[in-house]
Amino acid sequence: MERTFILLKPDCVERRLVGRILSRFEDKGLNLVAMKLLKVTPDLAKKHYAEHLEKPFYPALEEFITGAPVVAAIVEGLQAIEVVRGMLGPTSGLKAPSGTIRGDFSSSRQMNLVHASDGPEAAAREIPLYFSNDEIVEHTPTIGPWLKASDED
């Protein structure tokens, strides 16, 4: 099982889409192993978006991500990173196809509702920014055998 980090951004929380978006991940068979509501501080924003600090759009990005609460979560499942990224669709909601989260709910590049780790290295870096080890719940739902064949991993 692979784990990935997702962040339901301020626009998602403010538009009251958290439940609808989380249900899509659960409907896909991904397991929630950690989740919390929080406000991103400027310090946390700088750590999360470290690769963008020197870019001209960073101040607006920080203002956006610290502007309202977010929901941070870790989901796990088969090829979770690829599956979640596919479910989100392209960064811009205007370019995202119908059926993806951004295609169905977003019409913006920045206000695109959800951030998700783009690879294993990003997930390994982002998860500890938001969660300590004791906040991650190890659990195998009883529905597991009905979501994948026993020889899939």
C-alpha positions in Angstrom: 0.0 0.0 0.0 1.2 3.5 -0.9 0.5 6.6 1.1 0.0 10.1 -0.2 -0.7 13.6 1.3 -3.7 15.6 0.3 -4.6 19.1 1.3 -8.1 20.4 0.8 -7.3 24.1 0.3 -9.1 27.1 1.7 -11.4 27.4 -1.4 -12.5 23.8 -0.8 -13.3 24.4 2.9 -15.0 27.8 2.2 -17.1 26.3 -0.5 -18.2 23.5 1.8 -16.9 20.8 -0.6 -14.8 18.8 2.0 -17.3 16.0 2.4 -18.0 15.7 -1.3 -14.3 15.6 -2.2 -13.3 13.2 0.6 -16.2 10.8 -0.4 -14.7 10.6 -3.9 -11.4 9.3 -2.5 -13.3 6.8 -0.3 -15.5 5.7 -3.1 -12.3 4.9 -5.1 -11.3 2.6 -2.3 -8.6 4.7 -0.8 -8.3 4.6 3.0 -8.0 7.7 5.2 -5.2 7.1 7.8 -4.9 10.7 9.1 -6.9 13.9 8.9 -7.2 17.3 10.6 -8.6 20.8 10.2 -6.0 23.5 10.7 -4.9 27.0 9.6 -1.7 27.1 7.6 0.7 29.6 9.2 3.1 31.6 7.1 6.0 29.5 8.4 4.3 26.2 7.4 3.4 27.7 4.0 7.1 28.5 3.4 8.1 24.9 4.3 5.3 23.4 2.2 6.0 25.6 -0.8 9.8 25.9 -0.4 10.4 25.4 -4.1 8.3 28.5 -4.9 9.6 31.0 -2.3 11.6 33.0 -4.8 9.0 33.0 -7.5 7.0 36.2 -8.1 3.6 34.5 -7.4 4.7 33.2 -4.0 3.2 36.1 -1.9 -0.2 35.6 -3.4 0.1 31.8 -2.9 0.9 32.3 0.8 -1.9 34.8 1.2 -4.3 32.3 -0.3 -3.2 29.2 1.6 -3.2 31.0 5.0 -6.5 32.8 4.3 -8.9 30.2 5.7 -8.8 26.7 7.3 -7.6 23.7 5.3 -8.1 19.9 5.8 -4.9 17.9 5.7 -5.1 14.2 5.2 -3.2 11.1 4.3 -4.8 8.4 2.2 -3.4 5.0 1.3 -4.1 2.5 -1.4 -2.8 0.8 -4.4 -0.7 3.3 -6.4 -2.3 6.0 -4.2 -0.2 8.9 -5.6 -1.0 8.2 -9.2 -4.6 7.5 -8.5 -5.2 10.7 -6.5 -3.4 12.8 -9.1 -5.6 11.3 -11.8 -8.7 12.0 -9.8 -7.7 15.6 -9.4 -7.0 16.3 -13.0 -4.7 19.0 -14.4 -3.8 22.0 -12.2 -6.2 24.4 -14.0 -9.8 23.7 -13.4 -10.5 25.2 -16.9 -8.3 22.5 -18.5 -9.4 19.6 -16.3 -11.8 17.2 -17.9 -15.3 16.6 -16.5 -15.3 13.7 -14.1 -12.1 14.9 -12.3 -12.4 16.8 -9.1 -11.0 20.0 -10.6 -13.0 19.5 -13.8 -16.2 19.2 -11.8 -15.7 21.8 -9.2 -13.0 24.4 -10.2 -12.5 27.0 -12.9 -9.2 28.4 -11.6 -5.5 27.5 -11.7 -4.7 28.6 -8.1 -8.1 28.0 -6.6 -8.1 24.4 -7.6 -9.4 22.9 -4.4 -6.9 20.2 -3.5 -3.1 19.8 -3.4 -1.7 16.3 -3.6 1.8 15.0 -3.5 3.2 14.6 -7.0 5.5 11.7 -6.2 6.9 9.5 -3.4 9.6 12.0 -2.5 7.1 14.8 -2.2 4.8 12.6 0.0 7.7 11.7 2.2 8.5 15.4 2.6 4.9 16.7 3.0 3.4 14.2 5.4 5.7 15.0 8.3 5.0 18.8 7.8 1.4 18.1 8.8 1.4 14.9 10.9 3.4 13.3 13.6 3.7 9.5 13.6 1.3 9.2 16.4 -1.4 11.0 14.4 -1.3 8.3 11.7 -3.8 5.5 12.4 -2.7 2.1 11.1 -5.9 0.3 10.1 -7.0 -2.1 7.5 -10.8 -1.8 6.8 -12.7 -5.0 6.6 -13.8 -4.1 3.1 -10.2 -4.5 1.9 -10.6 -7.9 0.3 -13.5 -6.6 -1.8 -11.4 -3.7 -3.2 -8.5 -5.7 -4.8 -7.5 -9.2 -5.7 -5.3 -11.0 -3.1 -2.3 -11.0 -5.5 -2.4 -7.2 -6.1 -0.1 -4.9 -4.1 
